[in-house]
Amino acid sequence: MAGTQYRGSTIEDVDQFLKDAEGLVSEREKEIGQHIGYRYDVNLVPDYSRLTPFLRKYMEVMGWDDLNWLEDVHMGYEEGHAAVFDRNVNGWVRVPDSIRLPDNQQDRDMIARELLIKFQMSPNHPLVQLRQAYMKF
């Protein structure tokens, strides 16, 4: 499995952070007494053959040859749940339990990218609500 080390902890299974919600395995986590929820392999280069149909169409509409800023988006884990971090709201967006996660990180990252885009385009995104509340024109 690509990326089997993360800051002092060994990643043995793609579901490791879903099975062990506490996840206090690294020295830093033991030191601070809490799980660090954003553990993933940031060096994993996206495999474009694994693009979801939505992402493929999104890239086409945007005129991109690559994933652009989405390359930095990975499936993370918050309190034992799969999640993606939305930097615009500085918080985790949990993946609905109804979505079956694939058994490899590349496909999970593609799902995370798609989920993030759809959430950011949603009328339920907090920035949309802020715009409506504070829009002057």
Secondary structure as GFF3:
##gff-version 3
##sequence-region A 1 137
A	DSSP	beta_strand	5	6	.	.	.	ID=ss1
A	DSSP	beta_strand	9	10	.	.	.	ID=ss2
A	DSSP	alpha_helix	16	19	.	.	.	ID=ss3
A	DSSP	alpha_helix	27	32	.	.	.	ID=ss4
A	DSSP	three_ten_helix	48	50	.	.	.	ID=ss5
A	DSSP	alpha_helix	53	62	.	.	.	ID=ss6
A	DSSP	three_ten_helix	68	72	.	.	.	ID=ss7
A	DSSP	beta_strand	76	78	.	.	.	ID=ss8
A	DSSP	beta_strand	81	86	.	.	.	ID=ss9
A	DSSP	beta_strand	91	94	.	.	.	ID=ss10
A	DSSP	alpha_helix	105	121	.	.	.	ID=ss11
A	DSSP	alpha_helix	126	134	.	.	.	ID=ss12
###
